[in-house]
Amino acid sequence: MMKVKVILSAIALLCVGFAAQAQEIKIGYTNVEFIMDLMPEMEQIGADIQDYQTQLQTNIQTKAADFQRQVQTYQQAAQTMTEEARAAKEGELTKLQSDLQKYEQDAQVSYQRKLGELLEPVQTKVINAINAVAAENNYTHIFAETAGQAPILLYTKEEDKFTELVLAKLGLEMPTPPAGN
């Protein structure tokens, strides 16, 4: 009987310890993409990245049109060419096609790099605001509302409106939802 009392007392102390520790934790959640979309800088970033993408597409289209002209020229002249000249021209066209494909891949990498460069200052500003708001409001953990497509936070109190606090810190207003929501 004495052992049972000791075990129950130990369990009770353990539960009280967990309850006391749990009260010190304050968890918040936010949607970084949502906040970034509301930043005034995003409009200029969108215009800049669109211009850059247009420039890359124009270069790709120019190179592709040049390649197609050379293929057509080869097809028209192939009947009159010697076997060696035809093989040399086919090798040249194969190299041009390979170069065009590599340029398209490099353009995609360049686009992603440019997008990252343009977004970095805004991301840093938002992350700094999140960190400041978390510290000012005694949060112990802040989670992103989504990770990819799946939410990573399973429960939070409705009154923890962390996104609104970050928007206020950045001097932005929460947009009003459309009627009917």
C-alpha positions as CSV (number, residue, x, y, z in Angstrom):
1,M,0.0,0.0,0.0
2,M,2.9,2.3,0.8
3,K,4.4,1.7,-2.6
4,V,1.1,2.6,-4.3
5,K,1.0,6.0,-2.4
6,V,4.6,6.7,-3.4
7,I,4.0,5.9,-7.0
8,L,0.8,8.0,-7.1
9,S,2.5,10.9,-5.4
10,A,5.4,10.7,-7.9
11,I,2.9,10.7,-10.8
12,A,1.0,13.6,-9.3
13,L,4.2,15.6,-8.9
14,L,5.2,14.7,-12.5
15,C,1.8,15.9,-13.8
16,V,2.0,19.1,-11.8
17,G,5.5,19.7,-13.2
18,F,4.3,19.2,-16.8
19,A,1.3,21.4,-16.3
20,A,3.5,24.2,-14.9
21,Q,5.9,23.8,-17.7
22,A,3.2,23.8,-20.4
23,Q,1.9,27.2,-19.1
24,E,5.2,28.8,-20.0
25,I,4.8,27.9,-23.7
26,K,3.1,30.3,-26.1
27,I,2.8,29.2,-29.6
28,G,1.7,31.4,-32.6
29,Y,1.2,30.8,-36.2
30,T,1.5,33.0,-39.3
31,N,1.4,32.8,-43.1
32,V,4.7,34.3,-44.4
33,E,3.5,34.3,-48.0
34,F,0.3,36.2,-47.1
35,I,2.3,38.8,-45.3
36,M,4.8,39.2,-48.1
37,D,2.0,39.5,-50.7
38,L,0.7,42.6,-48.7
39,M,4.1,44.3,-48.7
40,P,4.2,47.3,-51.0
41,E,7.6,46.2,-52.4
42,M,6.0,43.1,-53.9
43,E,4.3,45.1,-56.7
44,Q,7.7,46.4,-57.9
45,I,9.2,43.0,-57.5
46,G,6.4,41.5,-59.6
47,A,7.0,44.1,-62.4
48,D,10.8,43.5,-62.3
49,I,10.6,39.8,-62.4
50,Q,8.0,40.0,-65.3
51,D,10.4,42.2,-67.2
52,Y,13.3,39.8,-66.6
53,Q,11.2,36.8,-67.7
54,T,10.2,38.7,-70.8
55,Q,13.8,39.4,-71.6
56,L,14.8,35.8,-71.1
57,Q,11.9,34.6,-73.3
58,T,12.8,37.0,-76.0
59,N,16.3,35.8,-76.1
60,I,15.2,32.1,-76.2
61,Q,12.7,32.9,-79.0
62,T,15.4,34.7,-81.0
63,K,17.8,31.8,-80.6
64,A,15.1,29.3,-81.5
65,A,14.1,31.2,-84.6
66,D,17.8,31.4,-85.7
67,F,18.1,27.6,-85.1
68,Q,14.9,27.0,-87.2
69,R,16.2,29.2,-90.0
70,Q,19.4,27.2,-90.1
71,V,17.5,23.9,-90.1
72,Q,15.3,25.1,-93.0
73,T,18.3,26.3,-94.9
74,Y,20.0,22.9,-94.4
75,Q,16.8,21.0,-95.5
76,Q,16.6,23.0,-98.7
77,A,20.3,22.6,-99.5
78,A,20.7,19.0,-98.2
79,Q,20.0,17.4,-101.6
80,T,22.9,19.3,-103.3
81,M,25.4,18.8,-100.5
82,T,28.1,16.2,-100.4
83,E,27.9,13.5,-97.7
84,E,30.7,15.1,-95.8
85,A,29.2,18.6,-95.9
86,R,25.8,17.2,-94.9
87,A,27.3,15.3,-91.9
88,A,29.3,18.4,-90.8
89,K,26.1,20.6,-91.1
90,E,24.1,18.0,-89.1
91,G,26.7,18.0,-86.4
92,E,26.6,21.8,-86.3
93,L,22.8,21.8,-86.1
94,T,22.9,19.1,-83.3
95,K,25.4,21.3,-81.4
96,L,23.2,24.4,-81.9
97,Q,20.1,22.4,-80.7
98,S,22.0,21.3,-77.6
99,D,23.2,24.8,-77.0
100,L,19.6,26.1,-77.2
101,Q,18.4,23.5,-74.7
102,K,21.3,24.4,-72.4
103,Y,20.4,28.1,-72.7
104,E,16.8,27.4,-71.8
105,Q,17.9,25.5,-68.7
106,D,20.3,28.3,-67.8
107,A,17.6,30.8,-68.3
108,Q,15.3,28.9,-65.8
109,V,18.1,28.8,-63.2
110,S,18.8,32.5,-63.8
111,Y,15.1,33.4,-63.4
112,Q,15.0,31.5,-60.1
113,R,18.2,33.2,-58.9
114,K,16.9,36.6,-59.8
115,L,13.6,35.9,-58.1
116,G,15.5,34.9,-54.9
117,E,17.6,38.1,-55.1
118,L,14.5,40.3,-55.4
119,L,12.6,38.5,-52.6
120,E,15.4,38.3,-50.1
121,P,15.1,41.9,-48.7
122,V,11.3,41.4,-48.2
123,Q,11.7,38.0,-46.7
124,T,14.3,39.4,-44.3
125,K,12.1,42.3,-43.3
126,V,9.1,40.0,-42.6
127,I,11.2,37.5,-40.7
128,N,12.7,40.3,-38.6
129,A,9.2,41.6,-37.9
130,I,8.1,38.1,-36.9
131,N,11.0,37.7,-34.6
132,A,10.4,41.2,-33.0
133,V,6.6,40.5,-32.5
134,A,7.3,37.1,-31.1
135,A,9.8,38.6,-28.6
136,E,7.5,41.5,-27.6
137,N,4.5,39.2,-27.1
138,N,6.4,36.4,-25.2
139,Y,5.8,33.7,-27.8
140,T,8.0,30.7,-27.4
141,H,7.3,29.1,-30.8
142,I,5.9,30.5,-34.1
143,F,5.1,28.1,-36.9
144,A,4.4,28.7,-40.6
145,E,0.7,28.0,-41.3
146,T,1.8,25.8,-44.2
147,A,4.8,23.8,-45.2
148,G,4.4,23.2,-48.9
149,Q,0.7,22.3,-49.1
150,A,0.1,20.7,-45.7
151,P,-0.4,22.7,-42.5
152,I,2.2,22.0,-39.8
153,L,0.3,23.3,-36.8
154,L,-2.5,21.1,-35.6
155,Y,-4.0,23.3,-32.9
156,T,-3.9,26.9,-31.9
157,K,-6.1,29.1,-29.9
158,E,-8.2,31.3,-32.1
159,E,-7.3,34.4,-30.1
160,D,-3.6,34.1,-31.1
161,K,-3.7,36.4,-34.2
162,F,0.0,36.5,-34.8
163,T,-0.3,37.5,-38.5
164,E,-2.3,40.6,-37.6
165,L,0.4,41.6,-35.0
166,V,3.1,41.2,-37.7
167,L,1.1,43.3,-40.2
168,A,0.7,46.0,-37.5
169,K,4.4,45.9,-36.8
170,L,5.1,46.5,-40.5
171,G,2.5,49.3,-40.7
172,L,0.1,47.2,-42.9
173,E,-3.6,46.7,-42.5
174,M,-5.4,43.4,-42.6
175,P,-7.6,43.3,-45.7
176,T,-11.3,42.9,-45.0
177,P,-12.7,39.6,-46.2
178,P,-15.3,39.7,-49.0
179,A,-18.9,39.7,-48.0
180,G,-20.3,36.2,-47.4
181,N,-17.2,34.7,-45.8
